[in-house]
């Protein structure tokens, strides 16, 4: 429950920019719980970095509150974020390849 709230907060902070980047195929979700830039332009890389830093902080907080590792929280979030990706958005599969939903 806390994880979902943290992710919602994280997404809302950059909602328009993040949604546009996803819809334009500039960034995609990964099973690690972090965004990865598909395009290596400065704006896409900077956005992914900014979102990932905010996610990392949320994951650390949730991990401490639940006495689990940050990596476990990130992986669980990654599975949910990949599953929730919208039509046309990119996700990185378990084989490391990008797939468009």
N, C-alpha and C positions, 0 to 999 in steps of 0.2 A: 504494500500500500504506500509506504514511504517512497519507495523507488519510483512508482508511477507519478507521484506528486513531484518528486525532484526532476524527473524527465519532462514533465509538463511545464514546470517553471523554466527549465533550461530551454525548451523549444519556444516558449512564448517570448523570451527575451530577444530572440532573433527570428521570430516566426516568418515574417514576410521575406526577409533575405534568405533564410534557410529554405523555405518552400520554393522560392524562385530558383535557387541553386539546384535543388533536387529536381525540379521540373525541367530545368535546362540541361540536366545530365552533367552538371559541373562537380557535384559531390554525391557520394553514395554511402549507404549504411553498411557496416560490417558486423560480423558475428562477435567481434572483440568489444563491441559497445561504443565504438568511436567512428566518426565520419572519416572518410578518405576522399581526397580530391581525385576526380577522374581527369580533370583538366588541370594542368600545372601552371595556370596563370596566377599572378600574384593575388588577385581578389579571391579566387577559389581556395587557394592554399591558406590564406589568412583567415577566411571564414571557418574552414575546417579546424584550424588551430584554435581559434577563439571558442568555438563550440566544444571542442574536445577538452579544453582546459576547464570550462564550466562543468562539463559532464564528469570529469575526473574528480572535481571537488565534491559534487553530489554523490558520486559513487563512494568516495572516502567517508563521507558523513553517514551514509546508509550502512556501510560496512561496520563502522565503529558502533553505531546504535544497535546493530544486530549480531555483533561479535562474529563476523565472517570476514573473509579477505576481500579487499577491493577488487581483485581480479575476478572473484566469483560473482560479485555484484555486477561488474562490467559485462561479463559474459552472459549473465541472465538478461540484462538490459539489451545487449546486442541481439539476442535471439528474438526478443519482443519487438525491437525496432525493425529488424529485417522482416519479420512476419507482418508488421503493420505498414510497411512501405506501400505507397500508393501506386496505382497503375501508371506505368511509364517511368517510374523511378528505378534507379540502379541499386542493386545489392550485390555484395561479394559472397559467393557461395562457399561451401566447405572446401571446394577444390581450388579456391583462390581466384576463380574466374568471375568477372562481372556479368551479371544477368539483369536484363531489363524486365521488370514485372509488367 
